[in-house]
Amino acid sequence: MKEIQVKVFDNDLEKAMRILKKKIQNDGLFKRLKLKKNYEKPSEHKRRKQREALRRQRITASKRFG
């Protein structure tokens, strides 16, 4: 797991919190925590992985031809 750091300038804690939340969200930590919270049936796990792979394929295809 990589280390996430945010520097606070001029005691602007609100801005630092927004930046931290964005970094955590981009890292996928919230998603991993949500998945670990509840049990996921093997069939649901397989379907989710397929949906994620399809989504990644669509994104890469749109970047190539877009």
N, C-alpha and C positions, 0 to 999 in steps of 0.2 A: 504494500500500500504506500502510495506516495504522500509526501508531506505537503500540506496546503498552508500557505502563509499569506497574511494580508498585513500591510503596513498602514498604520493610522497616522494621518497628517493633520495637524492643527486641531487635535482632539475631536475630529469629525467621526464619531463612532457610528452614526447612522450610515454614512457612506461606506465605511469599512464593512459593516454588517451586510449591506447590499452586495458588495463585491464578494464577500465570503460566501454568501448564499448562492450567487451565480457560479462561483468556482466549484462549489460542492455539487450543484446541479449538473454542470457540464461534465464533472468527473463521473457522475452516475451513482454517487453514494446514496442519495435518497431512494433511487430505484432499487438498489441492492438491499437496503434496509427494509423496504416495503416487501420485497420478495421473501426475505428471511423471516419476517414477522409471522407469516402464516404458512401452513403446509400446502405445498402445491403437488397435485397428483401427477404421476409420471406422464399421463396423456396430455394434461394441461401444459406441462413443462415442454413437451415435444411441440405442441401447437404454437406456444409462445415463441419458441426458438425459430420455428418456420416463419412465423409472421415477422420477426425481427430480421431474419435473413432476407426475406422478400422486400422489406422496407429499405434495407441497406442497398439491395440491387437496384431498386427504383431510384434512390438518391444518386448512386454512381452513374446510372444511365442518364439521368437528367443533367448531370454535370458534364457528361461527355457530349451530349447533343444539344444542350441548352446554351 
